Amino acid sequence: MNSKNSVSIIGCGISGIFAALELKKAGIENVQLFDKSRGVGGRLATRRANDGKFDHGIQYIKIDSLLQRPEIRTLIDNKTLAETEEPGIFIGLDGMTNIAKFLTKDLNVKKEFKLLAINEINGSLEMNFENNEKILTDSIILSSPIKQSLEIIEKSNINYNKIHLESLERLEYYLAIILMIESTAPLNLDKKFYQENPEGPISFIADNFKKNVSKKQNFYTLICSPEFSAINFEKDYASINLMLEDNLKYIFGPEYEILSNHKWKYSIPKNFYTEGDSINIGTNNFIGLCGDIFTNGRFDGAINSGISIATKYLKNEI
Ligand SMILES: Cc1cc2nc3c(=O)[nH]c(=O)nc-3n(C[C@H](O)[C@H](O)[C@H](O)COP(=O)(O)OP(=O)(O)OC[C@H]3O[C@@H](n4cnc5c(N)ncnc54)[C@H](O)[C@@H]3O)c2cc1C
């Protein structure tokens, strides 16, 4: 990539995607997204197993305040995003990842590019990736979870404003352990496609068939409670699944199969940055930070944070 007037966005979650869309809309052409994963979406995550599909990150979306945005209207018109029978609750048809795939169709995305550090060299920023690529850019937006962004900054050689560091370092996320289960018979959940359990080790159950994620019936996503996840996060999946056996038998009966597990080190924020929806910490170059933790810890907040950092860039707030 030619570094001239280039903006590099680290993280292809919903906040990074909206930062990129907003910059492109304003006529900034040289925008490149990088993600460490093989796919786009970050916590908008969908996985296949045994002919079925599971959303194993974000479960549903409330977007009242964003309904009039053209990108959201297009997602709805294209049947990528749909309102459920519960008014105001939206889901990604065919899976949440599809939202990210749809929105990135016309964006430049480099996958399997994990940023390790940034070095300021002659007025440019040199990004060093795990795959040994070094790429120059003028400006950078880190939309990775703030803990990961701070790790990058710590290893970097850049000029930046350290006064915000203390409040950024205090930000935390809940850990979350996820189970993806195929049952032999459908469950009766409280709501049309999900059930929240405030008590016990499993705090949320979603029916991926009723949610229109899985074409095949009886595919359930279970999210473990923050307490259970915190205590057991370091254990292997076999031990975690064994510990939950009695709970799972109570929910599904004796016949069920755990097809997959996932651990989120950064799931939902525990606390939030309160001094703005995003922040530019760069003193020579634009070095923006955004993501859900800068707003309300949710999909709509992540979008607002991405738009906020793009607006700061466009206003040349350095
Ligand atoms: C289990 C779970 C359930 C949830 N349920 C809901 C819900 O019901 N409703 C709701 O509104 N929200 C929910 N959320 C929260 C929602 O998913 C997030 O608020 C939103 O997706 C965050 O978007 P983001 O862009 O800020 O971050 P992310 O989606 O985390 O995107 C950050 C991206 O940065 C990439 N990255 C990280 N480090 C690097 C690096 N060094 N180099 C390159 N790339 C990097 C990551 O791979 C990732 O793609 C849930 C989250 C989880 C995990």
The ligand as a MOL file (V3000), in Angstrom:
LIG
                    3D

  0  0  0     0  0            999 V3000
M  V30 BEGIN CTAB
M  V30 COUNTS 53 58 0 0 0
M  V30 BEGIN ATOM
M  V30 1 C -20.5130 -13.9970 23.9600 0
M  V30 2 C -20.8600 -12.5830 23.5840 0
M  V30 3 C -22.1890 -12.1840 23.5810 0
M  V30 4 C -22.5260 -10.8740 23.2390 0
M  V30 5 N -23.8320 -10.5280 23.1760 0
M  V30 6 C -24.1860 -9.3210 22.7230 0
M  V30 7 C -25.5590 -8.9890 22.5000 0
M  V30 8 O -26.4430 -9.8320 22.6810 0
M  V30 9 N -25.8500 -7.7370 22.0260 0
M  V30 10 C -24.8640 -6.8050 21.7520 0
M  V30 11 O -25.1970 -5.6870 21.2980 0
M  V30 12 N -23.5620 -7.0980 21.9640 0
M  V30 13 C -23.2040 -8.3190 22.4300 0
M  V30 14 N -21.8840 -8.6240 22.5780 0
M  V30 15 C -20.8820 -7.5590 22.3930 0
M  V30 16 C -20.6270 -7.2580 20.9040 0
M  V30 17 O -20.2650 -8.4460 20.2550 0
M  V30 18 C -19.5260 -6.2080 20.8290 0
M  V30 19 O -19.9420 -5.0350 21.5080 0
M  V30 20 C -19.1020 -5.7960 19.4140 0
M  V30 21 O -19.1600 -6.8480 18.5110 0
M  V30 22 C -17.6970 -5.2060 19.5270 0
M  V30 23 O -17.2040 -4.7760 18.2810 0
M  V30 24 P -15.7370 -4.1350 18.2050 0
M  V30 25 O -15.4970 -3.7700 16.8050 0
M  V30 26 O -15.6210 -3.0690 19.2390 0
M  V30 27 O -14.7220 -5.2880 18.6760 0
M  V30 28 P -14.3980 -6.7340 18.0760 0
M  V30 29 O -15.6080 -7.3320 17.4690 0
M  V30 30 O -13.7540 -7.4790 19.2060 0
M  V30 31 O -13.3540 -6.4460 16.9250 0
M  V30 32 C -11.9870 -6.2840 17.1720 0
M  V30 33 C -11.1940 -6.9790 16.0770 0
M  V30 34 O -9.8160 -6.7170 16.2910 0
M  V30 35 C -9.0940 -7.8530 15.8620 0
M  V30 36 N -7.7500 -7.7720 16.4880 0
M  V30 37 C -7.4370 -7.8290 17.8040 0
M  V30 38 N -6.1090 -7.6710 17.9690 0
M  V30 39 C -5.5660 -7.5170 16.7350 0
M  V30 40 C -4.2540 -7.3380 16.2420 0
M  V30 41 N -3.1960 -7.2610 17.0630 0
M  V30 42 N -4.0510 -7.2120 14.9070 0
M  V30 43 C -5.1040 -7.3100 14.0320 0
M  V30 44 N -6.3840 -7.4910 14.4530 0
M  V30 45 C -6.6170 -7.5880 15.7870 0
M  V30 46 C -9.9290 -9.0230 16.3550 0
M  V30 47 O -9.6140 -10.2200 15.6390 0
M  V30 48 C -11.3390 -8.4980 16.0630 0
M  V30 49 O -11.7980 -8.9210 14.7810 0
M  V30 50 C -21.5100 -9.9300 22.9080 0
M  V30 51 C -20.1720 -10.3530 22.8900 0
M  V30 52 C -19.8500 -11.6660 23.2140 0
M  V30 53 C -18.4180 -12.1120 23.1240 0
M  V30 END ATOM
M  V30 BEGIN BOND
M  V30 1 1 1 2
M  V30 2 1 2 3
M  V30 3 2 2 52
M  V30 4 2 3 4
M  V30 5 1 4 5
M  V30 6 1 4 50
M  V30 7 2 5 6
M  V30 8 1 6 7
M  V30 9 1 6 13
M  V30 10 2 7 8
M  V30 11 1 7 9
M  V30 12 1 9 10
M  V30 13 2 10 11
M  V30 14 1 10 12
M  V30 15 2 12 13
M  V30 16 1 13 14
M  V30 17 1 14 15
M  V30 18 1 14 50
M  V30 19 1 15 16
M  V30 20 1 16 17
M  V30 21 1 16 18
M  V30 22 1 18 19
M  V30 23 1 18 20
M  V30 24 1 20 21
M  V30 25 1 20 22
M  V30 26 1 22 23
M  V30 27 1 23 24
M  V30 28 2 24 25
M  V30 29 1 24 26
M  V30 30 1 24 27
M  V30 31 1 27 28
M  V30 32 2 28 29
M  V30 33 1 28 30
M  V30 34 1 28 31
M  V30 35 1 31 32
M  V30 36 1 32 33
M  V30 37 1 33 34
M  V30 38 1 33 48
M  V30 39 1 34 35
M  V30 40 1 35 36
M  V30 41 1 35 46
M  V30 42 1 36 37
M  V30 43 1 36 45
M  V30 44 2 37 38
M  V30 45 1 38 39
M  V30 46 1 39 40
M  V30 47 2 39 45
M  V30 48 1 40 41
M  V30 49 2 40 42
M  V30 50 1 42 43
M  V30 51 2 43 44
M  V30 52 1 44 45
M  V30 53 1 46 47
M  V30 54 1 46 48
M  V30 55 1 48 49
M  V30 56 2 50 51
M  V30 57 1 51 52
M  V30 58 1 52 53
M  V30 END BOND
M  V30 END CTAB
M  END
